[in-house]
Amino acid sequence: MLITKETIANYYFLKEELVAFCKEHSLPSFGSKAVLTNRIILYFNTGRIEVESKKRQKTKTMGVLSRETLIEENFVCTQSHRAFFEEEIGKSFKFCTSFQKWLKSNAGKTYNEAIQAYYQIINSEEERSIASQFEYNTYIRDFFRDNKGSSLKAAIACWNYKKTLPSSHKYEKADLKAIKNLLSDF
């Protein structure tokens, strides 16, 4: 689908499509999908090209991390942090959003406390939230919640239908009409 003033806010576009549009129109092409979408909307509405520099967070060189090391201010997830947590927790370790938020808001606590918090977060009964820019992931999760036992092929077929529609890209039971004729295959 073509990115236009009318389609940009109402249809689903891949980040790659947004980046390509920005490059084609000499707009900065870095940032999240939300940043790119807002940049394109501003361009369509005002003709203005938003000029901003990439903000790179400077990471401090950390010494050897241990369970007693204190979590630094302005925590940034780095490869050395990942290596530490994988060593302590195991290869299943992931920097999930909830854990990243915990680390960023708990400067001064120890990495041992971070490990304990990680286990609490991972083992919590709460469903992990999916950030808003990951519409596909949210859609697939909601599809399976409502259609237990369905196939990923069915979920993707419904997603492919839904993303062609204007506005909301949230799963709805009505989306199953996209696979109505194919249901015997699932």
Phi, psi and omega in degrees: 000144181282136177277117178227174177302325182281329186266335189303318184271349187247347182241161180275130175232142174290154178301321180300324178292320179294317178298315180299318178299313181300315180297317181298329183252018177057036175262152174303136187247023178250163179116174180286172177302319181297318179296314180297316180300313179297323179296318181291320178298316177301317179299314180295319185283329187237344186078000182277142175257116180290122179249114176217153180269154175294130178263113178259128176279129177279129178260135177285144175286119181271147171286200177289127179278142175221174179296336181271347179299141178274142177292129185282157173297152178052048182306134176232130179291120180237172178296326179292325175295314180302314180300318179299309183294324177295322178294319183278323187258325182121170183295345179284353182301137175223143174279073179292158184303316182298320180290320177300317179298319179299312181300316183292333183257009182231040176302141180096341174279166183272161175293335174296317177296325178296318179298316178297318179297321179302312180297321178296317181295313182294323184270358182294152180284342182296144173285132179292137179280152178248128182303149188300333182286350181260062183300320181300311182299317179297316181300311182297317178300313182293324177301311182291329177297323183268344184228062181303136180090353178287167180265159175297326179301318179293317180299317181293321178299317178294319178298315181299325175292310186298321185289349177274351182269150177290155172075226191301138177245030178273147180296137172223148180306327181297341180294341181297343177298338179295336181241011183310314182284345182258356188307328180295338178280346185256000000 
